[in-house]
Amino acid sequence: MSKYMQLFQGTSFSSKSPTEIQVLRDHLYCINDDGMIERIVAPEDAEYASLLDAYQGTDKFQRLEAGQYFLPGFVDLHVHAPQWAQSGTALDIPLYDWLNTYTFPLESKFSDLEFARTVYDDVVSTLLANGTTTALYFATVHKEASLLLAQICASKGQRGLVGKVVMDDPEQNPEYYRDADTSTALADTEEFIIAVQELAKTTKQGVYPVVTPRFIPSCTDEGLRGLGELAAKYDTYVQSHCSESDWAHGYVKNRFHKNDAFALHDFGLLRDKSVMAHCNFLEDQDAELFADTGTAIAHCPISNAYFANSVIPVARFHAKNVEIGLGSDISGGFSPSLFDNIRQAVISSRMLEDGVNPSLPAEDRGVPDSRITIHQAFYLATAGGGDSLSLPIGRIQEGYAWDVQVIDTSIPSAKLPIFDEHEDVHDIFQKIMYLARPEHIREVWVQGDKVHSR
Ligand SMILES: [Zn+2]
């Protein structure tokens, strides 16, 4: 009897709700041929013993060791794959200067497919090693190199959603790095969409094309309108940046006399499959438009500390039913780890709530009710990301993909401070959230396939 492709036994953590953690102790996770969690069986369930009897000792069975736990794989909603090559550098200047001084020259080098392969191979492997099983990527303006990134995701087993970036406005973009013209930008995007949809048929976990205007300042009206039409025609994901910094927010207001959100909506770019990065400066009506259209926010807390001139009011937008996930925003954010971004999301929200200027009286210093908990930040990195993409990922739950990371709290070189074998698992969960590093991630699985181990 081997009805299931695989059977796992162990304790898992997953979000029950945005504020609560579900702990399944010593459960069995039954994975079917499609890599989906078909059944989860509790120890007190009658079937538990017979399933163990049937699978134990076969190569379809894996039991976690003491000190090991399953977490859902992370969903990174905002990664600039080419910028991995400059991660950790150039964080000392404002967004506009950062783009023109460092980022555009780097991205222009991805016309060279060999250079692109070197960087893209490494960034996909690095994200997998950091527990990121699904990533929403900006590539560059180059169609071939963007397709190469999708192919690398496909072959390494990561669920990659990849966008060929559109920057078609000759007034706003340097001559050495932009689309040749608007019609070429749209034709390249359409060819890219078709090629990735073909590639997807060869994968188990799925890869997806994403319509990707870099942000409004880099695109013409005609380009933005054409991209909205392509997203509708092929029913694709859409990603861009929205209301990130004072400069970006102000630019769109000057050009369209409305906020980013409404301008993007006018071009057909706010859809259920849309994810907009940052969104720090959304006003209430913008957030309501996001909720109405199903558009999600990619919250990038580390990057925001450098480039967004503000802390996003996550709690306020969540209360308005806007879908929110987490993004590393490599390389505006220096870290490829969503663990690091979970921590920063909590820290930033605490600073927003309390305020940061000690010369102000306490009651004027902060924004009340802004803090989020570590459980909420974990939700953003997992279930919130899955919901943002409308995919069955980010939860350890029946009907979801077996996208998991195996966390080992007891590796000798980086043992977590757990001294009592009966320590409350909720405390263990929090220690993992705050202290885990890539070396604690022993295995990563996507859609039932092991894609990383150490
Ligand atoms: Zn970005």
Boltz pocket constraint, residues with backbone or C-beta under 6 A from the ligand:
constraints:
  - pocket:
      binder: B
      contacts: [[A, 78], [A, 80], [A, 241], [A, 277], [A, 329], [A, 330], [A, 332]]
      max_distance: 6.0
